[in-house]
Amino acid sequence: MNIRVTLDGTPVEAVLNDSPAARDLAAMLPLTVALEDFHGTERIGYPPRKISTSGTSAPAVAKAGDIAYYAPWGNLALFHKDGPAPSPDLLILGRLDTDPDAIARARKITIQTAP
């Protein structure tokens, strides 16, 4: 699913995968989330409610540009560097097609459905 994403007001190309968790995120759109740094690897922020994790896929290592959801904390994560080892609690929801430095600097993300 193509989505319309802005990082601090700058539009970037993005797509969500077809997982149940990504579809649940899409059901929340439009959505604006404040972001903060987490371990110099990702920007994290909290959607208004937890995302359903039913039907989750196998653990994967996040790559720079991934949009992910960390189930225990209920946060979205935008990776600007590759993540650590695979975690069964980290669900990859989609990808941003932008310079990782733009993700690293982002303070706010807005996600909308594509027209």
N, CA, C and O atoms as CSV, one atom per row, in Angstrom:
chain,resi,resn,atom,element,x,y,z
A,1,MET,N,N,0.843,-1.182,0.000
A,1,MET,CA,C,0.000,0.000,0.000
A,1,MET,C,C,0.886,1.241,0.000
A,1,MET,O,O,1.691,1.435,0.910
A,2,ASN,N,N,0.736,2.072,-1.014
A,2,ASN,CA,C,1.447,3.341,-1.039
A,2,ASN,C,C,0.804,4.284,-0.042
A,2,ASN,O,O,-0.420,4.341,0.076
A,3,ILE,N,N,1.635,5.021,0.673
A,3,ILE,CA,C,1.141,6.000,1.639
A,3,ILE,C,C,1.832,7.330,1.371
A,3,ILE,O,O,2.872,7.379,0.714
A,4,ARG,N,N,1.258,8.384,1.873
A,4,ARG,CA,C,1.832,9.724,1.756
A,4,ARG,C,C,2.456,10.048,3.115
A,4,ARG,O,O,1.758,10.088,4.129
A,5,VAL,N,N,3.762,10.276,3.133
A,5,VAL,CA,C,4.495,10.533,4.375
A,5,VAL,C,C,5.218,11.859,4.269
A,5,VAL,O,O,5.767,12.193,3.219
A,6,THR,N,N,5.219,12.612,5.350
A,6,THR,CA,C,6.059,13.801,5.433
A,6,THR,C,C,6.902,13.698,6.697
A,6,THR,O,O,6.419,13.301,7.757
A,7,LEU,N,N,8.160,14.061,6.558
A,7,LEU,CA,C,9.081,14.162,7.686
A,7,LEU,C,C,9.359,15.643,7.878
A,7,LEU,O,O,9.995,16.274,7.034
A,8,ASP,N,N,8.887,16.194,8.979
A,8,ASP,CA,C,9.041,17.622,9.249
A,8,ASP,C,C,8.581,18.471,8.069
A,8,ASP,O,O,9.209,19.475,7.735
A,9,GLY,N,N,7.480,18.060,7.438
A,9,GLY,CA,C,6.894,18.813,6.346
A,9,GLY,C,C,7.438,18.486,4.967
A,9,GLY,O,O,6.916,18.985,3.970
A,10,THR,N,N,8.479,17.657,4.882
A,10,THR,CA,C,9.063,17.280,3.592
A,10,THR,C,C,8.488,15.945,3.142
A,10,THR,O,O,8.623,14.952,3.856
A,11,PRO,N,N,7.847,15.895,1.972
A,11,PRO,CA,C,7.274,14.631,1.513
A,11,PRO,C,C,8.358,13.622,1.119
A,11,PRO,O,O,9.377,13.984,0.531
A,12,VAL,N,N,8.118,12.359,1.456
A,12,VAL,CA,C,9.000,11.264,1.066
A,12,VAL,C,C,8.133,10.111,0.552
A,12,VAL,O,O,6.991,9.940,0.978
A,13,GLU,N,N,8.690,9.334,-0.360
A,13,GLU,CA,C,7.989,8.153,-0.865
A,13,GLU,C,C,7.979,7.082,0.217
A,13,GLU,O,O,8.968,6.903,0.928
A,14,ALA,N,N,6.867,6.373,0.340
A,14,ALA,CA,C,6.772,5.323,1.349
A,14,ALA,C,C,5.719,4.302,0.945
A,14,ALA,O,O,4.803,4.597,0.177
A,15,VAL,N,N,5.870,3.104,1.477
A,15,VAL,CA,C,4.935,2.027,1.205
A,15,VAL,C,C,4.814,1.163,2.461
A,15,VAL,O,O,5.796,0.925,3.165
A,16,LEU,N,N,3.597,0.701,2.726
A,16,LEU,CA,C,3.370,-0.268,3.796
A,16,LEU,C,C,3.274,-1.648,3.169
A,16,LEU,O,O,2.805,-1.788,2.039
A,17,ASN,N,N,3.716,-2.669,3.896
A,17,ASN,CA,C,3.569,-4.037,3.401
A,17,ASN,C,C,2.134,-4.513,3.636
A,17,ASN,O,O,1.297,-3.743,4.106
A,18,ASP,N,N,1.853,-5.746,3.320
A,18,ASP,CA,C,0.488,-6.262,3.419
A,18,ASP,C,C,0.264,-7.067,4.703
A,18,ASP,O,O,-0.624,-7.919,4.740
A,19,SER,N,N,1.037,-6.818,5.736
A,19,SER,CA,C,0.873,-7.548,6.990
A,19,SER,C,C,-0.368,-7.051,7.739
A,19,SER,O,O,-0.809,-5.922,7.524
A,20,PRO,N,N,-0.930,-7.889,8.616
A,20,PRO,CA,C,-2.063,-7.434,9.427
A,20,PRO,C,C,-1.722,-6.193,10.262
A,20,PRO,O,O,-2.565,-5.311,10.429
A,21,ALA,N,N,-0.499,-6.121,10.784
A,21,ALA,CA,C,-0.105,-4.959,11.591
A,21,ALA,C,C,-0.054,-3.690,10.741
A,21,ALA,O,O,-0.482,-2.629,11.193
A,22,ALA,N,N,0.462,-3.786,9.519
A,22,ALA,CA,C,0.509,-2.625,8.629
A,22,ALA,C,C,-0.901,-2.179,8.253
A,22,ALA,O,O,-1.173,-0.981,8.176
A,23,ARG,N,N,-1.794,-3.132,8.020
A,23,ARG,CA,C,-3.185,-2.772,7.710
A,23,ARG,C,C,-3.848,-2.093,8.910
A,23,ARG,O,O,-4.661,-1.185,8.734
A,24,ASP,N,N,-3.507,-2.527,10.130
A,24,ASP,CA,C,-4.063,-1.882,11.317
A,24,ASP,C,C,-3.534,-0.452,11.442
A,24,ASP,O,O,-4.283,0.454,11.806
A,25,LEU,N,N,-2.251,-0.246,11.143
A,25,LEU,CA,C,-1.713,1.116,11.138
A,25,LEU,C,C,-2.449,1.960,10.101
A,25,LEU,O,O,-2.820,3.100,10.378
A,26,ALA,N,N,-2.659,1.410,8.921
A,26,ALA,CA,C,-3.362,2.147,7.860
A,26,ALA,C,C,-4.767,2.556,8.298
A,26,ALA,O,O,-5.267,3.601,7.883
A,27,ALA,N,N,-5.401,1.737,9.132
A,27,ALA,CA,C,-6.747,2.072,9.615
A,27,ALA,C,C,-6.733,3.298,10.530
A,27,ALA,O,O,-7.782,3.905,10.748
A,28,MET,N,N,-5.575,3.675,11.067
A,28,MET,CA,C,-5.455,4.849,11.947
A,28,MET,C,C,-5.213,6.141,11.183
A,28,MET,O,O,-5.268,7.222,11.769
A,29,LEU,N,N,-4.945,6.046,9.891
A,29,LEU,CA,C,-4.545,7.224,9.128
A,29,LEU,C,C,-5.712,8.164,8.874
A,29,LEU,O,O,-6.841,7.702,8.708
A,30,PRO,N,N,-5.473,9.472,8.838
A,30,PRO,CA,C,-4.195,10.165,8.925
A,30,PRO,C,C,-3.686,10.210,10.363
A,30,PRO,O,O,-4.460,10.157,11.318
A,31,LEU,N,N,-2.371,10.309,10.490
A,31,LEU,CA,C,-1.719,10.222,11.787
A,31,LEU,C,C,-0.486,11.108,11.800
A,31,LEU,O,O,0.305,11.090,10.857
A,32,THR,N,N,-0.319,11.877,12.852
A,32,THR,CA,C,0.898,12.667,13.054
A,32,THR,C,C,1.493,12.255,14.390
A,32,THR,O,O,0.790,12.199,15.399
A,33,VAL,N,N,2.797,11.964,14.396
A,33,VAL,CA,C,3.469,11.468,15.587
A,33,VAL,C,C,4.755,12.257,15.799
A,33,VAL,O,O,5.533,12.445,14.864
A,34,ALA,N,N,4.979,12.720,17.030
A,34,ALA,CA,C,6.248,13.349,17.395
A,34,ALA,C,C,7.295,12.251,17.521
A,34,ALA,O,O,7.007,11.160,18.012
A,35,LEU,N,N,8.514,12.548,17.074
A,35,LEU,CA,C,9.582,11.555,17.077
A,35,LEU,C,C,10.726,11.974,17.987
A,35,LEU,O,O,10.990,13.161,18.178
A,36,GLU,N,N,11.401,10.970,18.545
A,36,GLU,CA,C,12.592,11.206,19.357
A,36,GLU,C,C,13.638,10.158,19.000
A,36,GLU,O,O,13.311,9.101,18.460
A,37,ASP,N,N,14.893,10.458,19.304
A,37,ASP,CA,C,15.978,9.527,19.011
A,37,ASP,C,C,15.939,8.334,19.950
A,37,ASP,O,O,15.588,8.464,21.123
A,38,PHE,N,N,16.303,7.172,19.427
A,38,PHE,CA,C,16.467,5.993,20.263
A,38,PHE,C,C,17.762,5.309,19.851
A,38,PHE,O,O,17.859,4.743,18.762
A,39,HIS,N,N,18.746,5.365,20.722
A,39,HIS,CA,C,20.048,4.709,20.556
A,39,HIS,C,C,20.791,5.082,19.283
A,39,HIS,O,O,21.614,4.301,18.806
A,40,GLY,N,N,20.523,6.256,18.720
A,40,GLY,CA,C,21.242,6.683,17.536
A,40,GLY,C,C,21.016,5.802,16.312
A,40,GLY,O,O,21.786,5.847,15.352
A,41,THR,N,N,19.950,4.999,16.357
A,41,THR,CA,C,19.660,4.056,15.283
A,41,THR,C,C,18.313,4.309,14.643
A,41,THR,O,O,18.120,4.055,13.454
A,42,GLU,N,N,17.388,4.810,15.435
A,42,GLU,CA,C,16.010,4.961,14.970
A,42,GLU,C,C,15.357,6.164,15.628
A,42,GLU,O,O,15.795,6.640,16.676
A,43,ARG,N,N,14.299,6.642,14.985
A,43,ARG,CA,C,13.439,7.684,15.548
A,43,ARG,C,C,12.164,6.967,15.964
A,43,ARG,O,O,11.609,6.196,15.181
A,44,ILE,N,N,11.691,7.208,17.178
A,44,ILE,CA,C,10.494,6.520,17.650
A,44,ILE,C,C,9.419,7.523,18.056
A,44,ILE,O,O,9.709,8.665,18.415
A,45,GLY,N,N,8.175,7.064,17.990
A,45,GLY,CA,C,7.025,7.858,18.393
A,45,GLY,C,C,5.853,6.930,18.651
A,45,GLY,O,O,5.868,5.763,18.260
A,46,TYR,N,N,4.852,7.458,19.307
A,46,TYR,CA,C,3.742,6.631,19.767
A,46,TYR,C,C,2.432,6.986,19.066
A,46,TYR,O,O,1.967,8.124,19.138
A,47,PRO,N,N,1.839,5.993,18.383
A,47,PRO,CA,C,0.519,6.220,17.783
A,47,PRO,C,C,-0.529,6.314,18.895
A,47,PRO,O,O,-0.220,6.017,20.050
A,48,PRO,N,N,-1.752,6.718,18.572
A,48,PRO,CA,C,-2.772,6.924,19.605
A,48,PRO,C,C,-3.233,5.640,20.294
A,48,PRO,O,O,-3.815,5.696,21.377
A,49,ARG,N,N,-2.983,4.505,19.686
A,49,ARG,CA,C,-3.323,3.228,20.326
A,49,ARG,C,C,-2.333,2.182,19.847
A,49,ARG,O,O,-1.599,2.399,18.883
A,50,LYS,N,N,-2.319,1.038,20.533
A,50,LYS,CA,C,-1.435,-0.054,20.124
A,50,LYS,C,C,-1.920,-0.643,18.804
A,50,LYS,O,O,-3.112,-0.620,18.498
A,51,ILE,N,N,-0.997,-1.159,18.044
A,51,ILE,CA,C,-1.282,-1.796,16.769
A,51,ILE,C,C,-1.461,-3.293,17.007
A,51,ILE,O,O,-0.725,-3.891,17.792
A,52,SER,N,N,-2.421,-3.890,16.340
A,52,SER,CA,C,-2.662,-5.321,16.464
A,52,SER,C,C,-1.450,-6.100,15.956
A,52,SER,O,O,-0.897,-5.789,14.902
A,53,THR,N,N,-1.049,-7.111,16.715
A,53,THR,CA,C,0.094,-7.932,16.320
A,53,THR,C,C,-0.324,-9.343,15.933
A,53,THR,O,O,0.525,-10.228,15.822
A,54,SER,N,N,-1.604,-9.567,15.728
A,54,SER,CA,C,-2.044,-10.900,15.327
A,54,SER,C,C,-1.531,-11.207,13.926
A,54,SER,O,O,-1.439,-10.316,13.082
A,55,GLY,N,N,-1.200,-12.469,13.686
A,55,GLY,CA,C,-0.713,-12.878,12.374
A,55,GLY,C,C,0.642,-12.304,12.030
A,55,GLY,O,O,0.925,-12.041,10.861
A,56,THR,N,N,1.493,-12.105,13.037
A,56,THR,CA,C,2.801,-11.509,12.781
A,56,THR,C,C,3.716,-12.460,12.029
A,56,THR,O,O,3.542,-13.678,12.054
A,57,SER,N,N,4.695,-11.867,11.361
A,57,SER,CA,C,5.644,-12.647,10.575
A,57,SER,C,C,6.871,-13.002,11.412
A,57,SER,O,O,6.981,-12.617,12.576
A,58,ALA,N,N,7.771,-13.731,10.806
A,58,ALA,CA,C,8.999,-14.140,11.482
A,58,ALA,C,C,9.850,-12.913,11.819
A,58,ALA,O,O,9.782,-11.898,11.126
A,59,PRO,N,N,10.650,-13.010,12.882
A,59,PRO,CA,C,11.522,-11.887,13.251
A,59,PRO,C,C,12.470,-11.520,12.111
A,59,PRO,O,O,12.960,-12.384,11.383
A,60,ALA,N,N,12.712,-10.230,11.977
A,60,ALA,CA,C,13.611,-9.744,10.933
A,60,ALA,C,C,14.488,-8.641,11.513
A,60,ALA,O,O,14.124,-7.997,12.497
A,61,VAL,N,N,15.636,-8.434,10.901
A,61,VAL,CA,C,16.512,-7.340,11.299
A,61,VAL,C,C,16.071,-6.102,10.532
A,61,VAL,O,O,15.963,-6.132,9.306
A,62,ALA,N,N,15.818,-5.018,11.249
A,62,ALA,CA,C,15.416,-3.767,10.597
A,62,ALA,C,C,16.596,-3.187,9.820
A,62,ALA,O,O,17.745,-3.255,10.257
A,63,LYS,N,N,16.286,-2.622,8.674
A,63,LYS,CA,C,17.276,-1.967,7.818
A,63,LYS,C,C,16.971,-0.470,7.772
A,63,LYS,O,O,15.836,-0.054,8.003
A,64,ALA,N,N,17.982,0.326,7.475
A,64,ALA,CA,C,17.779,1.767,7.339
A,64,ALA,C,C,16.664,1.999,6.323
A,64,ALA,O,O,16.686,1.438,5.227
A,65,GLY,N,N,15.698,2.821,6.691
A,65,GLY,CA,C,14.546,3.109,5.844
A,65,GLY,C,C,13.295,2.345,6.242
A,65,GLY,O,O,12.204,2.662,5.768
A,66,ASP,N,N,13.432,1.339,7.107
A,66,ASP,CA,C,12.262,0.566,7.527
A,66,ASP,C,C,11.362,1.354,8.468
A,66,ASP,O,O,11.824,2.119,9.316
A,67,ILE,N,N,10.067,1.143,8.292
A,67,ILE,CA,C,9.048,1.591,9.241
A,67,ILE,C,C,8.685,0.342,10.029
A,67,ILE,O,O,8.309,-0.673,9.441
A,68,ALA,N,N,8.793,0.404,11.350
A,68,ALA,CA,C,8.558,-0.783,12.166
A,68,ALA,C,C,7.692,-0.431,13.374
A,68,ALA,O,O,7.435,0.738,13.663
A,69,TYR,N,N,7.257,-1.465,14.058
A,69,TYR,CA,C,6.454,-1.314,15.273
A,69,TYR,C,C,7.064,-2.213,16.335
A,69,TYR,O,O,7.260,-3.407,16.108
A,70,TYR,N,N,7.366,-1.635,17.503
A,70,TYR,CA,C,7.901,-2.412,18.627
A,70,TYR,C,C,6.752,-2.665,19.595
A,70,TYR,O,O,6.333,-1.776,20.336
A,71,ALA,N,N,6.255,-3.900,19.570
A,71,ALA,CA,C,5.028,-4.258,20.286
A,71,ALA,C,C,5.080,-4.028,21.792
A,71,ALA,O,O,4.113,-3.492,22.333
A,72,PRO,N,N,6.152,-4.400,22.511
A,72,PRO,CA,C,6.111,-4.222,23.968
A,72,PRO,C,C,5.892,-2.774,24.416
A,72,PRO,O,O,5.217,-2.535,25.418
A,73,TRP,N,N,6.449,-1.819,23.692
A,73,TRP,CA,C,6.301,-0.411,24.060
A,73,TRP,C,C,5.171,0.272,23.311
A,73,TRP,O,O,4.711,1.335,23.728
A,74,GLY,N,N,4.716,-0.316,22.214
A,74,GLY,CA,C,3.651,0.288,21.428
A,74,GLY,C,C,4.111,1.465,20.591
A,74,GLY,O,O,3.330,2.380,20.327
A,75,ASN,N,N,5.390,1.455,20.164
A,75,ASN,CA,C,5.895,2.594,19.395
A,75,ASN,C,C,6.210,2.238,17.952
A,75,ASN,O,O,6.580,1.111,17.624
A,76,LEU,N,N,6.045,3.255,17.098
A,76,LEU,CA,C,6.525,3.178,15.721
A,76,LEU,C,C,8.013,3.488,15.741
A,76,LEU,O,O,8.480,4.236,16.599
A,77,ALA,N,N,8.753,2.922,14.810
A,77,ALA,CA,C,10.187,3.177,14.705
A,77,ALA,C,C,10.538,3.402,13.243
A,77,ALA,O,O,10.142,2.629,12.370
A,78,LEU,N,N,11.278,4.461,12.990
A,78,LEU,CA,C,11.794,4.764,11.654
A,78,LEU,C,C,13.304,4.594,11.740
A,78,LEU,O,O,13.981,5.388,12.393
A,79,PHE,N,N,13.830,3.582,11.096
A,79,PHE,CA,C,15.252,3.271,11.206
A,79,PHE,C,C,16.065,4.097,10.222
A,79,PHE,O,O,15.775,4.128,9.026
A,80,HIS,N,N,17.112,4.780,10.757
A,80,HIS,CA,C,18.049,5.504,9.895
A,80,HIS,C,C,19.386,4.778,9.838
A,80,HIS,O,O,20.275,5.175,9.085
A,81,LYS,N,N,19.534,3.724,10.624
A,81,LYS,CA,C,20.672,2.800,10.565
A,81,LYS,C,C,20.099,1.395,10.671
A,81,LYS,O,O,18.985,1.210,11.162
A,82,ASP,N,N,20.861,0.404,10.210
A,82,ASP,CA,C,20.410,-0.973,10.369
A,82,ASP,C,C,20.281,-1.304,11.849
A,82,ASP,O,O,21.083,-0.862,12.672
A,83,GLY,N,N,19.254,-2.092,12.174
A,83,GLY,CA,C,18.994,-2.463,13.548
A,83,GLY,C,C,19.882,-3.594,14.025
A,83,GLY,O,O,20.677,-4.146,13.263
A,84,PRO,N,N,19.735,-3.934,15.308
A,84,PRO,CA,C,20.506,-5.040,15.878
A,84,PRO,C,C,19.918,-6.391,15.444
A,84,PRO,O,O,19.226,-6.469,14.429
A,85,ALA,N,N,20.181,-7.407,16.182
A,85,ALA,CA,C,19.709,-8.768,15.884
A,85,ALA,C,C,18.188,-8.810,15.760
A,85,ALA,O,O,17.496,-7.939,16.287
A,86,PRO,N,N,17.668,-9.820,15.067
A,86,PRO,CA,C,16.209,-9.943,14.918
A,86,PRO,C,C,15.514,-10.030,16.273
A,86,PRO,O,O,16.044,-10.612,17.220
A,87,SER,N,N,14.336,-9.450,16.352
A,87,SER,CA,C,13.533,-9.496,17.571
A,87,SER,C,C,12.123,-9.927,17.212
A,87,SER,O,O,11.536,-9.379,16.279
A,88,PRO,N,N,11.564,-10.894,17.927
A,88,PRO,CA,C,10.183,-11.296,17.642
A,88,PRO,C,C,9.174,-10.199,17.985
A,88,PRO,O,O,8.008,-10.278,17.597
A,89,ASP,N,N,9.626,-9.173,18.716
A,89,ASP,CA,C,8.739,-8.083,19.115
A,89,ASP,C,C,8.749,-6.909,18.144
A,89,ASP,O,O,7.947,-5.987,18.289
A,90,LEU,N,N,9.646,-6.927,17.152
A,90,LEU,CA,C,9.762,-5.840,16.187
A,90,LEU,C,C,9.145,-6.277,14.868
A,90,LEU,O,O,9.604,-7.235,14.246
A,91,LEU,N,N,8.111,-5.575,14.446
A,91,LEU,CA,C,7.394,-5.911,13.218
A,91,LEU,C,C,7.705,-4.876,12.151
A,91,LEU,O,O,7.493,-3.682,12.363
A,92,ILE,N,N,8.203,-5.319,11.015
A,92,ILE,CA,C,8.468,-4.415,9.899
A,92,ILE,C,C,7.140,-4.156,9.190
A,92,ILE,O,O,6.471,-5.091,8.749
A,93,LEU,N,N,6.763,-2.874,9.085
A,93,LEU,CA,C,5.480,-2.480,8.496
A,93,LEU,C,C,5.615,-1.937,7.085
A,93,LEU,O,O,4.657,-1.975,6.312
A,94,GLY,N,N,6.798,-1.430,6.740
A,94,GLY,CA,C,6.969,-0.825,5.431
A,94,GLY,C,C,8.318,-0.183,5.288
A,94,GLY,O,O,9.234,-0.449,6.067
A,95,ARG,N,N,8.446,0.697,4.255
A,95,ARG,CA,C,9.720,1.349,3.951
A,95,ARG,C,C,9.523,2.802,3.553
A,95,ARG,O,O,8.531,3.171,2.924
A,96,LEU,N,N,10.494,3.612,3.937
A,96,LEU,CA,C,10.614,4.995,3.486
A,96,LEU,C,C,11.716,5.045,2.446
A,96,LEU,O,O,12.774,4.445,2.638
A,97,ASP,N,N,11.491,5.744,1.358
A,97,ASP,CA,C,12.503,5.893,0.325
A,97,ASP,C,C,13.070,7.296,0.438
A,97,ASP,O,O,12.660,8.208,-0.280
A,98,THR,N,N,14.026,7.455,1.357
A,98,THR,CA,C,14.639,8.760,1.575
A,98,THR,C,C,16.031,8.566,2.161
A,98,THR,O,O,16.391,7.469,2.590
A,99,ASP,N,N,16.791,9.625,2.173
A,99,ASP,CA,C,18.129,9.625,2.753
A,99,ASP,C,C,18.029,9.302,4.247
A,99,ASP,O,O,17.244,9.940,4.949
A,100,PRO,N,N,18.789,8.343,4.750
A,100,PRO,CA,C,18.741,8.022,6.176
A,100,PRO,C,C,19.004,9.232,7.077
A,100,PRO,O,O,18.493,9.287,8.195
A,101,ASP,N,N,19.793,10.198,6.603
A,101,ASP,CA,C,20.037,11.398,7.415
A,101,ASP,C,C,18.752,12.195,7.631
A,101,ASP,O,O,18.584,12.807,8.686
A,102,ALA,N,N,17.846,12.200,6.659
A,102,ALA,CA,C,16.562,12.890,6.818
A,102,ALA,C,C,15.739,12.218,7.919
A,102,ALA,O,O,15.060,12.896,8.689
A,103,ILE,N,N,15.799,10.904,7.992
A,103,ILE,CA,C,15.101,10.178,9.057
A,103,ILE,C,C,15.749,10.505,10.402
A,103,ILE,O,O,15.044,10.739,11.384
A,104,ALA,N,N,17.072,10.525,10.457
A,104,ALA,CA,C,17.800,10.783,11.707
A,104,ALA,C,C,17.467,12.147,12.294
A,104,ALA,O,O,17.476,12.316,13.513
A,105,ARG,N,N,17.172,13.126,11.436
A,105,ARG,CA,C,16.868,14.489,11.896
A,105,ARG,C,C,15.395,14.718,12.197
A,105,ARG,O,O,15.045,15.696,12.856
A,106,ALA,N,N,14.536,13.836,11.728
A,106,ALA,CA,C,13.089,14.070,11.797
A,106,ALA,C,C,12.592,14.194,13.238
A,106,ALA,O,O,12.981,13.436,14.126
A,107,ARG,N,N,11.717,15.178,13.427
A,107,ARG,CA,C,11.095,15.390,14.738
A,107,ARG,C,C,9.603,15.079,14.704
A,107,ARG,O,O,8.975,14.899,15.748
A,108,LYS,N,N,9.035,15.018,13.486
A,108,LYS,CA,C,7.606,14.753,13.353
A,108,LYS,C,C,7.355,14.022,12.044
A,108,LYS,O,O,7.911,14.380,11.005
A,109,ILE,N,N,6.507,12.989,12.101
A,109,ILE,CA,C,6.098,12.279,10.908
A,109,ILE,C,C,4.596,12.394,10.779
A,109,ILE,O,O,3.863,12.270,11.761
A,110,THR,N,N,4.143,12.632,9.563
A,110,THR,CA,C,2.727,12.605,9.240
A,110,THR,C,C,2.527,11.527,8.179
A,110,THR,O,O,3.225,11.502,7.166
A,111,ILE,N,N,1.568,10.639,8.424
A,111,ILE,CA,C,1.288,9.545,7.505
A,111,ILE,C,C,-0.165,9.647,7.093
A,111,ILE,O,O,-1.056,9.770,7.933
A,112,GLN,N,N,-0.396,9.594,5.779
A,112,GLN,CA,C,-1.753,9.639,5.231
A,112,GLN,C,C,-1.883,8.559,4.170
A,112,GLN,O,O,-0.886,8.046,3.662
A,113,THR,N,N,-3.103,8.228,3.850
A,113,THR,CA,C,-3.323,7.329,2.737
A,113,THR,C,C,-2.984,8.067,1.449
A,113,THR,O,O,-3.151,9.284,1.364
A,114,ALA,N,N,-2.517,7.345,0.464
A,114,ALA,CA,C,-2.201,7.950,-0.829
A,114,ALA,C,C,-3.483,8.184,-1.588
A,114,ALA,O,O,-4.428,7.403,-1.468
A,115,PRO,N,N,-3.534,9.261,-2.379
A,115,PRO,CA,C,-4.756,9.542,-3.155
A,115,PRO,C,C,-4.982,8.498,-4.239
A,115,PRO,O,O,-5.960,8.582,-4.981
